[in-house]
Amino acid sequence: MKFKQIVTIVCISIVTASASIFVYSKYFQPRQAGIYQNGSTEVPVNYARYMPGTENGSAVPPSDFTAAAKAAVPGVVHIKTKINPRQVTNGLQRKRSILQDLFGDEFFGDEFNGGGDGRRYYVPGQMASGSGVLISDDGYIVTNNHVIDDADEISVTLSNSAKTYKAKLIGADPSTDLAVIKIEGAGFPYLLYGNSDNVEIGQWVLAIGYPLNLDATVTAGIVSAKSRTIGINKSRGSRNSAIESFIQTDAAVNQGNSGGALINTSGELIGVNSAIASPTGSYAGYSYAIPVNLIKKVVNDLMKYGNVQRAYLGVSYMPSSVIASLSDEQLKELGVRRDAPGVQVTEVVDNGSAKAAGLQAGDIITRINGTPIPGPSQMTEQIARYKPGDKISITYLRNNKEYTADNVTLRNLAGNTDVVRTTVLDRLGADLSALDKDDARRLGIRGGVWVSGIGNGILKKQTTMAPGFLIIKAGDQSITSPDELAKVLDRKGNVQLIGLYPEKSTNIYYYNIQTGGGSSESF
């Protein structure tokens, strides 16, 4: 009798507990709000496909990937671009044996002041294709900058439709290799943002795109590394602001996959495929995707401002590759630790955020807003998620003692929190700096503007100028600083840049460019 009573009590307890859990989960458990695009707190009706069990992003990994593929493929589009034939100036001119004569009156004749016949030739038109990801039901699409770079026409085809849409460029950011385009319409299927911070090494992922001009193609792999830096964005944008912290996968990605989706097994967007590691140009083992948490910030800025509001911490550091190449004695002489548990600061900019927060050369940054910072790529990605004016916390080591600076206000490159508009110098797509006085004295000139790097922009599109060029005149005006160059370019739509490559010869080169005559125009 006693045994039966015990069994009865246990059964009643189990039933009561199960009922309580059911009622709580159905009626009282709070839902995570604000995780979907377009301001929805529910799975939106225009989401590419609803997947039961993924409401809170906690789906059990499937035995196959059919559900995730069906959810995401409709939101990945095929992008085709056309670049019209154009004229390019090669700039090669006559040799001037005495450089100082460049500023002598006898050389300021018609030939020098714009009469230079910088030879022009035609570059034939080109057609290319890539992929993109719909991120809203009204037609906004994120893709790679290099997919649409220089395009005169952009067309988009959806996976489930033969209809082709003409797309408009909203904005592009070569430094992250991202761009936003838009097609007109409503009710488009789109992908939900996932959380790339939650991505784990070994996790299954799918790459979706249009490789080799095929229809929508899905490949599977695992995340093989995070926060990878491969140096590719330094060739696409300003070298000083290139940002790379790629998700590395072994999902097969080929030409045409660029701009396509990297998704998790719940069908959520966790990255945009951007590059492959290959000696042949085809897939050879690894591919790289831009993490979605960085994408969200860049996309929002491009849609709101037309350019990226980039925050800077205001510190210099030694890249990991340089540290690895130096001996222990060399590092000791420089005061740099090989085993630093973070990013060791080598210099603090006077008007930067770090200076205002009290950081000093030698400090080791270990956390940003509580997120571990084991290396430079993680730090640059974290800072890239914020805009000037945002506040962060910085945890750092000084003499092996930990400190945290709270409420650090991030600033832009100019050292303030103002909204940065695209300028004519930005549209040149180059790293520019004033020639210092010692170099000017050595060359026997009053000054000039170094072009130390050339990415995507007017100079690449319209000339054959190479890094190492020194601009000494723009039209008929001598140039000694980037600001002086900007003033000339703002005034004139067509300008001839005159200068030389001092490290190579004293030949004078002329490059003719068209800027549009105003800093408000974007490219």
C-alpha positions as CSV (number, residue, x, y, z in Angstrom):
1,M,0.0,0.0,0.0
2,K,2.8,2.4,0.9
3,F,4.6,1.6,-2.4
4,K,1.4,2.4,-4.4
5,Q,1.1,5.8,-2.7
6,I,4.7,6.7,-3.5
7,V,4.3,5.8,-7.2
8,T,1.0,7.8,-7.3
9,I,2.8,10.9,-5.8
10,V,5.7,10.6,-8.3
11,C,3.3,10.4,-11.3
12,I,1.3,13.4,-10.1
13,S,4.5,15.4,-9.7
14,I,5.7,14.6,-13.2
15,V,2.4,15.5,-14.8
16,T,2.2,18.8,-12.8
17,A,5.8,19.8,-13.7
18,S,5.2,19.0,-17.4
19,A,2.0,21.1,-17.5
20,S,3.7,24.0,-15.7
21,I,6.6,24.0,-18.3
22,F,4.1,23.9,-21.2
23,V,2.0,26.8,-19.9
24,Y,5.0,29.0,-19.1
25,S,6.7,28.4,-22.5
26,K,3.5,29.0,-24.4
27,Y,2.1,32.0,-22.6
28,F,4.6,33.6,-20.3
29,Q,8.2,33.1,-21.6
30,P,9.5,36.4,-23.0
31,R,10.5,36.5,-26.7
32,Q,13.6,38.1,-27.9
33,A,12.6,41.4,-29.5
34,G,14.2,43.5,-32.2
35,I,16.2,40.7,-33.8
36,Y,14.6,40.9,-37.3
37,Q,14.9,43.5,-40.0
38,N,12.3,46.1,-41.0
39,G,11.5,46.6,-37.3
40,S,9.6,43.3,-36.9
41,T,9.7,41.4,-33.6
42,E,8.2,38.3,-35.3
43,V,9.6,36.2,-38.1
44,P,8.6,38.5,-41.0
45,V,6.2,37.2,-43.7
46,N,8.6,38.2,-46.4
47,Y,11.4,36.1,-44.9
48,A,12.7,33.7,-47.6
49,R,11.0,30.8,-45.8
50,Y,9.8,30.2,-42.3
51,M,11.6,27.3,-40.6
52,P,9.8,25.8,-37.5
53,G,12.1,25.6,-34.5
54,T,14.3,28.6,-35.5
55,E,12.3,31.3,-33.8
56,N,14.9,31.9,-31.2
57,G,17.9,30.8,-33.3
58,S,18.2,27.5,-31.3
59,A,17.4,24.9,-33.9
60,V,18.9,21.5,-33.5
61,P,21.6,20.9,-36.2
62,P,19.8,19.0,-39.1
63,S,20.7,15.7,-40.5
64,D,20.9,17.4,-43.9
65,F,20.9,21.0,-45.1
66,T,17.7,21.0,-47.3
67,A,15.7,23.2,-44.9
68,A,18.5,25.8,-44.6
69,A,19.0,25.8,-48.4
70,K,15.3,26.2,-49.1
71,A,15.1,29.1,-46.7
72,A,18.1,31.1,-48.0
73,V,18.3,30.4,-51.8
74,P,15.3,32.7,-52.7
75,G,17.1,35.6,-51.0
76,V,20.4,35.3,-52.9
77,V,20.4,37.1,-56.3
78,H,22.5,37.0,-59.5
79,I,24.2,40.3,-60.3
80,K,25.5,41.2,-63.8
81,T,27.5,44.3,-64.5
82,K,28.6,46.2,-67.6
83,I,31.5,48.6,-67.9
84,N,31.3,50.8,-71.0
85,P,34.5,51.5,-73.1
86,R,36.4,54.5,-71.7
87,Q,39.4,56.7,-72.3
88,V,42.5,56.4,-70.1
89,T,45.5,58.7,-70.0
90,N,48.9,57.1,-69.6
91,G,50.7,60.3,-68.6
92,L,54.1,59.6,-70.1
93,Q,55.9,62.8,-71.2
94,R,59.2,64.3,-71.9
95,K,62.3,64.1,-69.7
96,R,63.3,67.2,-67.7
97,S,66.9,66.9,-66.8
98,I,66.9,69.7,-64.2
99,L,64.1,69.2,-61.7
100,Q,64.4,72.7,-60.2
101,D,63.5,74.2,-63.6
102,L,60.0,72.8,-63.1
103,F,59.3,76.0,-61.3
104,G,61.2,78.3,-63.6
105,D,59.3,80.8,-65.8
106,E,60.9,79.4,-68.9
107,F,59.2,76.1,-68.4
108,F,55.7,77.6,-67.8
109,G,54.8,77.9,-71.4
110,D,51.6,76.4,-73.0
111,E,53.1,73.0,-73.2
112,F,53.7,72.7,-69.5
113,N,50.5,74.4,-68.3
114,G,48.1,72.0,-69.8
115,G,49.4,71.6,-73.3
116,G,51.0,68.3,-72.3
117,D,49.7,65.6,-74.7
118,G,49.2,62.9,-72.1
119,R,48.4,60.1,-74.5
120,R,44.9,58.6,-74.2
121,Y,43.8,55.2,-75.3
122,Y,40.5,53.3,-75.1
123,V,39.9,50.5,-72.6
124,P,37.3,48.1,-74.1
125,G,34.0,47.5,-72.4
126,Q,33.7,44.6,-69.9
127,M,30.9,42.4,-68.6
128,A,31.1,40.5,-65.3
129,S,28.8,38.7,-62.8
130,G,28.6,38.0,-59.1
131,S,26.1,37.5,-56.4
132,G,24.2,39.5,-53.8
133,V,21.9,39.1,-50.8
134,L,18.5,40.7,-50.4
135,I,18.3,42.2,-46.9
136,S,14.9,43.9,-47.0
137,D,11.5,43.3,-48.7
138,D,11.8,46.6,-50.6
139,G,14.8,45.5,-52.6
140,Y,18.0,46.5,-50.8
141,I,20.9,44.2,-51.6
142,V,24.3,43.8,-50.0
143,T,27.2,42.6,-52.2
144,N,30.9,43.0,-52.6
145,N,32.3,46.3,-53.7
146,H,34.5,44.5,-56.2
147,V,31.4,43.0,-57.8
148,I,29.9,46.3,-58.9
149,D,33.1,48.5,-58.9
150,D,33.3,50.8,-62.0
151,A,30.0,49.4,-63.3
152,D,28.0,51.6,-65.6
153,E,25.0,49.2,-65.6
154,I,24.0,46.8,-62.8
155,S,21.2,44.2,-63.4
156,V,19.8,41.7,-60.9
157,T,17.9,38.4,-61.4
158,L,16.2,36.6,-58.6
159,S,16.5,32.8,-58.2
160,N,12.8,32.1,-58.6
161,S,12.2,34.6,-61.5
162,A,13.3,35.1,-65.0
163,K,12.7,38.9,-64.6
164,T,15.7,41.1,-64.6
165,Y,15.8,44.3,-62.5
166,K,17.9,47.4,-63.1
167,A,19.8,48.2,-59.9
168,K,20.9,51.5,-58.5
169,L,24.1,51.9,-56.5
170,I,23.4,53.3,-53.0
171,G,26.9,53.3,-51.6
172,A,30.2,51.4,-51.5
173,D,33.0,50.9,-49.1
174,P,36.2,49.5,-50.6
175,S,37.9,49.3,-47.2
176,T,35.5,46.5,-46.2
177,D,34.7,45.4,-49.8
178,L,31.0,46.0,-49.3
179,A,28.4,47.8,-51.4
180,V,24.6,48.3,-51.2
181,I,22.5,48.4,-54.3
182,K,18.7,48.6,-54.7
183,I,16.1,47.3,-57.1
184,E,12.6,48.8,-57.3
185,G,9.7,46.6,-56.0
186,A,8.1,45.2,-52.9
187,G,7.5,41.9,-51.3
188,F,11.0,40.5,-52.1
189,P,12.2,37.4,-50.1
190,Y,15.2,38.3,-48.0
191,L,17.5,36.7,-45.5
192,L,17.5,37.3,-41.7
193,Y,20.7,38.5,-40.1
194,G,22.4,36.0,-37.8
195,N,25.1,36.8,-35.2
196,S,28.6,36.2,-36.4
197,D,30.0,36.6,-32.9
198,N,28.3,33.2,-32.1
199,V,29.9,31.4,-35.0
200,E,32.2,28.6,-33.8
201,I,35.1,26.9,-35.4
202,G,33.9,23.5,-36.7
203,Q,30.3,24.8,-37.2
204,W,28.5,23.7,-40.4
205,V,27.9,26.5,-42.9
206,L,26.5,26.9,-46.4
207,A,27.8,29.1,-49.2
208,I,25.1,30.3,-51.7
209,G,25.8,32.1,-54.9
210,Y,26.1,32.0,-58.7
211,P,29.6,30.7,-59.4
212,L,31.0,30.4,-62.9
213,N,27.7,31.9,-64.3
214,L,25.7,28.9,-63.1
215,D,22.2,29.2,-61.5
216,A,22.0,29.4,-57.7
217,T,24.4,26.9,-56.2
218,V,24.8,25.7,-52.6
219,T,27.9,24.3,-51.2
220,A,28.6,23.1,-47.6
221,G,31.6,23.2,-45.3
222,I,32.7,24.1,-41.8
223,V,34.1,27.2,-40.2
224,S,37.9,26.6,-40.2
225,A,39.0,29.9,-38.6
226,K,37.8,33.3,-37.5
227,S,39.3,36.8,-37.7
228,R,41.5,36.0,-40.7
229,T,43.5,38.8,-42.3
230,I,44.7,38.1,-45.9
231,G,45.6,41.7,-47.0
232,I,43.2,41.7,-50.0
233,N,41.3,44.9,-49.0
234,K,44.5,46.9,-49.0
235,S,44.5,46.7,-52.7
236,R,40.8,47.7,-53.0
237,G,40.6,50.8,-50.8
238,S,42.7,53.1,-48.7
239,R,45.5,51.1,-47.2
240,N,45.1,53.1,-44.0
241,S,41.5,52.0,-43.4
242,A,41.4,48.5,-44.8
243,I,39.4,46.3,-42.5
244,E,39.7,42.5,-42.5
245,S,38.4,39.9,-40.0
246,F,37.2,37.2,-42.3
247,I,35.3,34.0,-41.4
248,Q,37.4,31.3,-43.1
249,T,35.5,28.2,-44.3
250,D,36.1,25.2,-46.5
251,A,32.8,25.6,-48.4
252,A,33.6,25.6,-52.1
253,V,33.5,29.2,-53.5
254,N,34.5,30.1,-57.0
255,Q,34.4,33.2,-59.3
256,G,30.8,34.5,-59.3
257,N,30.2,33.5,-55.6
258,S,31.5,36.9,-54.5
259,G,28.8,38.8,-52.7
260,G,26.8,35.7,-52.0
261,A,25.6,34.4,-48.7
262,L,27.3,32.4,-46.0
263,I,24.5,31.0,-43.8
264,N,24.2,28.8,-40.7
265,T,22.1,25.7,-40.5
266,S,19.1,27.8,-39.4
267,G,19.2,29.7,-42.7
268,E,20.5,33.0,-41.2
269,L,23.0,35.2,-42.9
270,I,26.3,35.1,-41.0
271,G,28.6,36.5,-43.7
272,V,29.1,37.6,-47.3
273,N,31.5,35.6,-49.4
274,S,34.3,37.8,-50.5
275,A,37.5,36.0,-51.4
276,I,39.2,32.6,-52.0
277,A,42.8,31.4,-51.2
278,S,43.9,30.0,-54.5
279,P,47.1,29.8,-56.7
280,T,44.9,29.2,-59.8
281,G,42.0,31.6,-59.3
282,S,39.6,28.7,-58.7
283,Y,38.6,27.1,-55.4
284,A,41.5,25.4,-53.7
285,G,40.5,24.7,-50.2
286,Y,39.6,27.9,-48.3
287,S,37.2,30.8,-48.8
288,Y,36.6,34.0,-46.8
289,A,33.4,35.8,-45.8
290,I,32.9,39.2,-44.2
291,P,31.1,38.7,-40.8
292,V,27.5,39.9,-40.7
293,N,28.0,41.9,-37.5
294,L,30.4,44.2,-39.4
295,I,28.1,44.1,-42.5
296,K,25.1,45.5,-40.5
297,K,27.0,48.6,-39.4
298,V,28.5,49.3,-42.9
299,V,25.1,48.7,-44.6
300,N,23.3,51.0,-42.2
301,D,25.8,53.8,-42.8
302,L,25.7,53.5,-46.6
303,M,21.9,53.6,-46.6
304,K,21.8,56.6,-44.2
305,Y,24.8,58.7,-45.2
306,G,26.0,57.3,-48.5
307,N,29.4,56.5,-47.0
308,V,30.8,54.8,-43.9
309,Q,31.1,56.8,-40.7
310,R,34.3,55.2,-39.6
311,A,35.6,55.5,-36.0
312,Y,39.3,55.4,-35.1
313,L,40.8,54.5,-31.8
314,G,43.9,56.6,-32.5
315,V,46.7,54.1,-31.9
316,S,49.5,52.5,-33.9
317,Y,50.6,49.0,-33.4
318,M,53.0,46.5,-35.0
319,P,51.3,43.9,-37.3
320,S,51.6,40.3,-36.3
321,S,53.5,39.5,-39.5
322,V,56.2,42.1,-38.7
323,I,56.5,40.8,-35.1
324,A,57.0,37.3,-36.4
325,S,59.8,38.4,-38.8
326,L,61.8,40.2,-36.1
327,S,64.3,38.6,-33.7
328,D,63.9,38.7,-29.9
329,E,66.8,41.3,-29.7
330,Q,65.1,43.6,-32.3
331,L,61.8,43.4,-30.5
332,K,63.5,44.1,-27.1
333,E,65.1,47.2,-28.7
334,L,61.7,48.4,-29.9
335,G,60.0,47.6,-26.6
336,V,57.5,45.2,-28.2
337,R,56.5,41.9,-26.7
338,R,56.2,38.8,-28.8
339,D,53.8,37.2,-26.4
340,A,51.6,40.2,-25.7
341,P,48.1,39.0,-24.7
342,G,46.4,41.5,-26.9
343,V,47.4,44.5,-29.1
344,Q,50.5,46.4,-27.9
345,V,50.3,50.1,-28.6
346,T,53.4,51.6,-30.2
347,E,52.1,55.1,-30.6
348,V,49.1,57.2,-29.4
349,V,47.7,59.9,-31.8
350,D,47.5,63.3,-30.1
351,N,43.8,64.1,-31.0
352,G,42.6,60.5,-30.9
353,S,40.2,58.7,-28.6
354,A,42.9,56.6,-26.9
355,K,44.9,59.7,-25.9
356,A,41.8,61.2,-24.3
357,A,41.2,57.9,-22.5
358,G,44.8,58.0,-21.0
359,L,46.4,55.2,-23.0
360,Q,50.1,55.3,-23.6
361,A,52.7,53.7,-25.8
362,G,53.5,50.2,-24.4
363,D,50.0,49.6,-23.1
364,I,48.4,46.3,-24.3
365,I,44.7,46.4,-25.3
366,T,43.0,43.2,-24.2
367,R,39.3,43.9,-24.4
368,I,36.9,46.3,-26.2
369,N,33.5,46.5,-24.5
370,G,34.4,43.3,-22.7
371,T,35.1,41.4,-25.9
372,P,38.6,39.7,-25.9
373,I,41.1,41.3,-28.3
374,P,43.8,38.7,-29.0
375,G,45.1,40.5,-32.1
376,P,44.9,43.5,-34.4
377,S,42.2,42.0,-36.7
378,Q,39.8,41.5,-33.8
379,M,40.4,45.0,-32.6
380,T,39.9,46.7,-36.0
381,E,36.7,44.7,-36.5
382,Q,35.3,45.7,-33.1
383,I,36.1,49.4,-33.7
384,A,34.6,49.2,-37.2
385,R,31.3,48.4,-35.7
386,Y,31.0,51.8,-34.2
387,K,30.7,55.3,-35.5
388,P,32.3,58.6,-34.2
389,G,30.4,59.7,-31.1
390,D,29.7,56.2,-29.9
391,K,31.1,55.3,-26.4
392,I,33.1,52.1,-25.6
393,S,35.2,50.7,-22.8
394,I,38.8,49.7,-23.3
395,T,40.6,47.3,-21.0
396,Y,44.4,47.3,-21.2
397,L,47.5,46.2,-19.4
398,R,50.2,48.6,-18.1
399,N,53.2,47.1,-16.3
400,N,51.2,43.8,-16.0
401,K,48.4,45.6,-14.1
402,E,44.9,45.8,-15.7
403,Y,43.0,49.0,-16.2
404,T,39.7,49.8,-17.8
405,A,38.8,53.1,-19.4
406,D,35.0,53.5,-19.5
407,N,32.8,55.8,-21.7
408,V,35.6,56.4,-24.2
409,T,34.1,58.6,-27.0
410,L,35.3,57.4,-30.4
411,R,36.4,60.0,-33.0
412,N,36.8,60.2,-36.7
413,L,40.1,60.6,-38.5
414,A,39.9,64.4,-38.1
415,G,39.7,63.9,-34.3
416,N,36.1,65.0,-33.8
417,T,32.6,63.4,-33.9
418,D,31.2,65.2,-36.9
419,V,29.4,63.4,-39.7
420,V,32.0,62.8,-42.5
421,R,30.8,63.5,-46.0
422,T,32.4,62.0,-49.1
423,T,35.0,64.5,-50.5
424,V,36.6,64.8,-53.9
425,L,39.8,63.3,-52.4
426,D,37.9,60.3,-51.3
427,R,36.7,59.8,-54.8
428,L,40.3,59.8,-56.1
429,G,40.7,56.5,-54.2
430,A,44.2,57.1,-53.1
431,D,46.4,57.5,-50.0
432,L,47.6,61.1,-50.1
433,S,50.1,62.9,-47.9
434,A,52.1,66.1,-48.1
435,L,55.8,65.9,-49.1
436,D,57.8,66.7,-46.0
437,K,60.3,69.6,-46.0
438,D,63.4,67.5,-46.0
439,D,62.3,65.5,-49.0
440,A,61.3,68.7,-50.8
441,R,64.7,70.2,-50.1
442,R,66.4,67.1,-51.4
443,L,64.4,67.2,-54.6
444,G,64.8,71.0,-55.0
445,I,61.1,71.8,-55.0
446,R,58.7,73.7,-52.7
447,G,56.5,70.7,-52.0
448,G,54.0,68.3,-53.4
449,V,51.6,65.5,-52.6
450,W,52.6,61.9,-52.4
451,V,50.4,59.2,-53.8
452,S,51.4,56.3,-51.7
453,G,48.6,53.9,-52.5
454,I,45.9,53.6,-55.2
455,G,42.6,51.8,-54.6
456,N,39.3,52.0,-56.4
457,G,38.4,55.5,-57.6
458,I,39.0,58.2,-60.2
459,L,42.8,57.7,-60.5
460,K,42.5,53.9,-61.1
461,K,39.5,54.3,-63.5
462,Q,40.8,57.2,-65.6
463,T,44.6,56.9,-65.5
464,T,47.6,54.5,-65.3
465,M,49.1,56.4,-62.3
466,A,51.0,54.1,-60.0
467,P,51.9,54.4,-56.3
468,G,55.0,56.5,-55.7
469,F,53.8,59.4,-57.9
470,L,54.4,62.9,-56.6
471,I,51.8,65.5,-57.6
472,I,53.4,69.0,-57.9
473,K,50.8,70.8,-59.9
474,A,47.1,70.6,-60.6
475,G,46.3,72.5,-63.7
476,D,48.3,75.7,-63.4
477,Q,48.5,75.8,-59.6
478,S,51.4,74.4,-57.6
479,I,50.3,71.9,-54.9
480,T,52.0,71.4,-51.5
481,S,49.2,69.6,-49.5
482,P,46.1,67.4,-50.0
483,D,43.9,70.4,-48.9
484,E,45.3,72.5,-51.7
485,L,44.7,69.7,-54.2
486,A,41.1,69.3,-52.9
487,K,40.4,73.0,-53.5
488,V,41.6,72.8,-57.1
489,L,39.6,69.6,-57.8
490,D,36.4,71.1,-56.2
491,R,36.7,74.2,-58.5
492,K,37.4,72.4,-61.8
493,G,35.7,69.4,-63.4
494,N,38.6,68.6,-65.7
495,V,42.1,68.8,-64.2
496,Q,45.6,67.8,-65.4
497,L,47.8,66.4,-62.6
498,I,51.5,67.1,-63.2
499,G,54.3,65.4,-61.4
500,L,57.0,62.7,-61.4
501,Y,58.2,59.5,-59.9
502,P,61.2,60.7,-57.9
503,E,62.5,57.3,-57.1
504,K,62.6,56.3,-60.8
505,S,63.6,59.3,-62.9
506,T,63.0,63.0,-63.5
507,N,60.6,62.4,-66.4
508,I,57.5,64.6,-66.0
509,Y,54.1,62.9,-66.3
510,Y,50.7,64.4,-67.1
511,Y,47.4,62.7,-66.0
512,N,44.1,64.1,-67.1
513,I,41.1,63.4,-64.8
514,Q,37.5,64.4,-64.7
515,T,36.1,64.8,-61.2
516,G,32.6,66.1,-61.8
517,G,33.6,69.5,-60.3
518,G,32.2,69.1,-56.8
519,S,32.7,67.2,-53.6
520,S,29.1,66.2,-53.2
521,E,29.1,63.8,-56.2
522,S,29.8,60.1,-55.4
523,F,31.4,57.5,-57.5
